[in-house]
Amino acid sequence: MDVIVTPTPNLQGEIQALSSKNYTTRYLLVAALAEGTSTIYYPAHSEDSDAMRRCIRDLGAIIEEDNEKIVITGFGRTPKNIKQLDVGNAGAVLRFLMAIAALSPEVTFINRYPDSLGKRPHDDLITALGQLGVEVEHHEGKLPITIRGGQPKGGKIQVSGAVSSQFLSALLFLTPLLEEDSEIEVLNDLKSKVVVGQTLEVLAQAGIVIEASDDLMHYRIRGGQRYAAKDYIVQGDYPGSAAILAAAAVTQSDVTIHRLEENSKQGERAIIDVLRTMEVPLTHEQGVVRVQGNGRLKALEFDGDKATDAVLAMVAAAVFAEGTSRFYDVENLRYKECDRITDYLNELRKAGANVEERRSEIIVHGRPEGVEGGVEINAHYDHRVIMALTVVGLRAKQPLRIRDAHHVAKSYPIFFDHLKALGANVEWVE
């Protein structure tokens, strides 16, 4: 389905932030890897977290849930012998479970999204799994992928972090369960270090001991560890909230979002500091963010690798800022559900934005007077692109029609419901 975003000068109201997708998927996995029963309170409900639920159930976890919690009895280090797994379009779920599938004799990950996840490369993880003695059958590093494991061995492992930190996180979930001790060395570079920090935080909560160097490039992992069954509380989601905050920043607004912890380890918490730098009036106290936007913003420069999943929303806000903004160190955006630099900027240009592309930079020449709009744009099956383009539509002079906007459900199924509750003029159309 498509959505039509009609210019909306004023937003007002209060919403509860969605629960964090990143934390939910990690808590679901560590609960499945525990021997015993864990409870996850306030889990996220999105296509990604639903994919992890579905897959760990297929692998043998017992799951019971109600409106506020999920109770999981894990399978430990002995997943059920299953032939196929369907992760949908969830890249992180695929990569984490490729590692866990190494504990099974043979698992094939099918390719249901050839135009999105099916195009994304996984070579760096495939190479690392080979060092553990795992045989991987693949198509130039892409889906469908068959993992033939059963008896992976620890030891010295090298993995590139240049494309994604998810490959490293996958190994960090697996290696504590191996009998041998392991050492992991990250090669080249490590993208999205803050997200690795979230993985390490969740592993520690699950009772796993990992020694990490200060720069997060070297790890020592004792073998023979067991995940503990625990209770977890999922915090509010900054990546999804970034688009709502950006929408409030570019309009005349009085918008309040609850459940956004000030001391969160989510890198996308940086959206708060970015908006302050752009001189957007806001307060952040006791987990509550209040934005009283006046539609006026100043340009800025920002290291996008510190808050990967909020960059597109920040760029959308910068479209209306006074001056030229630069978002650098963002090359890993090219390896997401779509190429979030080339594809996204092409759509922004259609809407009337003045943007430039570099290999690892996005340059935005702000247009405080607004953009023309009045066009149909393609979201490239990407939830973050959909949300960011919606922000632009609120300040366009003519409505924007966003194709296939239902893919927002990957992380934020009620995004448009929340925007409507704040007064945004958005409408679903066939």
N, C-alpha and C positions, 0 to 999 in steps of 0.2 A: 504493500500500500504506500501511497505518497502522502505527504503532508504539505499544506499550504500555510506559509507563515506570512501573516499580514502585519505591516508596521504597527507597533504598539508603543506609544510614547511613555506609558506609566505602568510600573509593576508594584504591587503591594501585597503583603501578607506574610504568613509564617508556614514553614514546612519542616518536617523531620528529614534529616539526611538519610539516604539509603545506607544500609550496612555495607561495609567494605567488601568488594568482590575479591580483592587480593588476599585479604585475611581469611575470608570464608573458604576459598579453595584450598588454602594451606591448612586450615584447621580440619577440613574434611579429610584431607590426605593423611595428616598425622594421626587422626582418630582411627582411620582405616588401618594404619600400620601398627596400631597398638593392640596388645592382647588384653581385652577387657572392654568395658563400656565407657564411652566419653559422651559429654553433653555439650553442644554448641548453642549458645543463646543468641538470639537476634541474627541468624544467618542471612546473607544476601540471597535474594531470589532473582536470578538472571540466567540467561542462556549458558553463560560460562559456568556458574556454580551448579546449575542443573546438570550440565555435562559431567562435572566431577561427581556429583551424587550418583548419576546413572552408571558411570564407569566403575566406581568403587563398589556399588551394589553388584554389578556384573562380576567383579573380582572376588566377591564373597563377603563383603561387609553387610551386616544386618542394620537396616535403617528404619527408625520410627520417628515421625515428626508431627508437630502441631503448629499453631500459629506463631509461637515464639521460640521454639527450640527444635533441635534435631538430636536424637539419641542414637549413637552409633556403636555397635559391637564390631570390633575390628578383626581382620584376618591375620594381623601380625606380619611375619615374613613369609607366609605361605598362602599367596593368593590362589584363588580357584583357577583350575586349568581351563581357560576359555580361549576360543580360537580367534574371535574378533572383538574389537572395541571401536565404538563410534563416539568421537569427542566433539562432533559437530564442527563448529568453526572456532573452537577454543584453543589457541596456540599454546598458552601456558599449561593447560590441562594435558594436551598432547605431549609436551616435552617432559613434564613431571612423570607422566605415566609410561613414557618410553623407558625411563630409567627403572621404574618399579616393575615393568613387564620383564625386565632382565631376570627376575626371580621365577618366571614361568618358563615352561618348555618352549612354547611358540605362541605368539600373539600377533595378529595383523591389525593395524590401524587403518581403517578404510578412509576413502576420500569422498566426502559428500559435498565439499565446497571447492570444486576445482578452480573457480575463479577468485578465490580468496585464500583460505588456509592451504589449499592445494598448490598454490604458487610459492609458498614461503619455504625457505631453505632450513634444513636441520643438520647439515653436514658436520658442524662442530660437535654436536652431541653424539652423532653416529661414530665419529672418529674416537671420541672419548670412551664410548661404550666398548668399542673394539679393544681398547687397552685393558678392559676388565675381562676379556675373553668372550664377549657377547657378539654373536654373528647378527648382522643387520642386513636385510634385503630391502632395497629402496630404488627409487627412480630419480637419479641425479640429486639425491638428498631430499626428495619430496615424497609426499604421500602418493599411493599407499606404501606403508612401511611395515615390514615384518621383523619382529624381534625374536631371535632364538637364543634363549638364555638358559636358566635353570640353575647354573652353578657359577655365577660371576665371582671373580677373585679381586680382592683389594690389592693395594700396592701403590705405585707412583702413577699418577694420572695427570695429563696435561689437557687443558681445555681452553679454547679461545673464548674471550669475552667480548670480542670486537663487534659482533652482530647482536647478541642478546645475553643478558644475565640469566635468562631462564635455563640455559644449558648447565651453568654452574649450580643453580638451585636444585635442578633435577638430581645431580650427582650428590649434593649435600643431603638430600632425602634418602638416597639409596645406600651410600657407603657405610653409615653406622650399623646397618643390618648385616654387612658382610663379615665373615669370620676373621679375615685379616685386617690389620690396621691399614689405613690409606693416607696418602698425601696428595693434595690437589694443588697444582700450580696453574694459575691463570695466565694465558699468553696474550700478547699484543696489547690489549686494553680491556677494561671492564666497563661496559655500559650499565647505566641504572644501578649504581652501587647502593643507593638508598633502598631499592627493592630487595637486594641481597640482604641488607640489614633486617628487613621484615622476615625473610626466610630464617635467618639466624635467630631472631627473636622468638618465632613460633617453635623452632626446634628446641630452644632452651626451655620454653614453657612445657614442651612434651618430654622433658627429662633427658634430652640428647646433649652430650658434651662434645663441642667442637672447638678446637683452638684455631683462631683466625688471626692473621697478621693485621696490623693497623690499617694497611692500605687495601685489605681484602683480596690480596693477590695470591696468598699462600694459606693452606689449611692442613691441619693434622686431625685425623678422625680415628678414634679408637674403634676397632672392630668388635663384634659381638654385643653391641648395645641393643637395648629393647626400648621401644616407645612406651611411655606410661599413659594409661587411660586417665584423662583429666576433664575438667570443666573449663570451657572457654567462653568469653564474652566478646562478640565482634563489635568493633568500633565503627563509627560513621565513616562514610566513603568520601575522601577529598577529590579523587579523580572525577567522579560523577558530579559532585557539587561544584566543581570548577566552572562548568558551563552555566549553572544557575547563577553563580556569583558574577560571572562575566556579563550575563544578561542584565543583572541588577546594575552593574557598573556602567553600561552603555545607555541606560534609560534613566528617566526620572523615577526614582524608586524609594521604597522603604521595605526592604526584604530581610526577613530573619530566618536563619537556618540553624536548627538545633542538632546536637550530637556530633560536633566537630571538635575533637580534643585539641587543646593548644599544644600539648607535648607529644603529639602523634609522631611516629616514625615514618609516616607516609610522606614521601618526597613532595607530593602534590600539595602538601600543606603550604608550600611556597606561594601558592596563588594568593594567599592573604598578604604576604610581604610584597608581591608584585603589584597588587591593586593599591596598596599603600604608596608604593613608589610612583605609581601612576596618578597619585593624589586623589584616589577615590575615597570618599568619607566612609569609614567603617569602624566598628568596634568588635573585639573578640575576647569574650570573658566567659568563664565557666562553661566552656563547650558550646557557646552560642555566638554566632556571627551575625551582625546586623549591618547591612549596607544601605546607606541613604544616598543613592546615586544622584548626580546632577547632570549626567551625560557628558561631562567634561573630563578628559583624560590626557595625561602627559605620556610621551613616548619613553621607552626604556630599552636597555640591553639586558639579556638574561641568558644564563647557561642552561639550556633546555634539558641537558642530561640529568639535571638534579630533580626534574619534575616531569618526566617524559609524558605521562598521560594527561597533563594539564596544559601542555604547550599549545595544542590547537585552539583551546578556549582562550588562552592568553593572546594568541595571534588574532582571534576574532575581536577581542577588545581593542587591540592595537590598531585594527582597521580604522577605528574612529578617533584615535589619539592625535594630539597635536604634535607633529614632528615625525621623525623616522625611528622605528624600533628595529632591533636586531636580536634574533634568537639564534644562538650558536651552539655548536656541539650537539646537533640534532640528527645526525645521519641515521641513527638507529630507527628513526621514524619511517625510513624507507622500507623497513622489513616487518611492517605490521599487517593488519587486515588488507590494507592497500599501501601504495607508496604515499605516505602521509605528507610528503613535501610536494612532489610533482602533481599528484592527483588532486590534493586539497587546494593548492594554489591555483590550478587551472579552474576549479569551480569558483574560487573567490574572485578571479578575474572576470568570469562570466557575470557575477553579481555586481561588478563595478569597482572592486578593490584594486589598489595599486600595490602590487607585491612583486618581489624578485626572489629567484631561487638560486642558491649555491648548493654545492655537494652536501655540505653539512650546516647550512645556514638558511634562515628565512628572514628576508628584509621586508618590512612593512612601511610604506609611506602613507601616513595617516590621512584620512579624509574626515575631519570633524563635522563637515557639512552633511555627511552621510553618503551612501552609495545608491545607485539607481535601482537595482533589483529588477523586478518585472520579467524574470527568466525562469526557465526550468533547469535545475542543476542535479548532478549525479552524485550520490553519496558513496558510490563504490563499495557498497555492502559494509560500510565501516561506521560503527556506533559513535566513535569520537568525532568523525567528520560530520555526521548527522547533527550532533549536538552543537558543534561549533558553527556550522552553517545556519542553524536556527538562530543563534545569537546575532549573526549578521542580518538575518531577515527582519529582526525586530527593529533595526535602525535603517532599513532600506526605504527608499521612497515609494517603491511598488512591491507587491507581494512576491515572495519566492516560492516556487514549487520544488520540493526536495523529493527526488525519486527514491523509492524503496526505503522510506524512513522507518518502516517497521523493524529494520535491523538494529534500531536503538535498543531493542530488548536484550541484546547480547550482554549489556551491563546495567541498563537502567530502563526496565520495562515501563515504568510510570513517569518517564521524563516529561512527556507532553501533558500528562495529567497534572503534574506539579506546576508546569508553566501556566496551564489554564487556571489553576487555583490562585496563581499570583496575578491573573488578569491578562495574560498573553493571548493574542488572537491567533490561535493555531487550529487547523481543521484537517481531519483525515479525509482523504478522497481515494476513490478506486482508480 
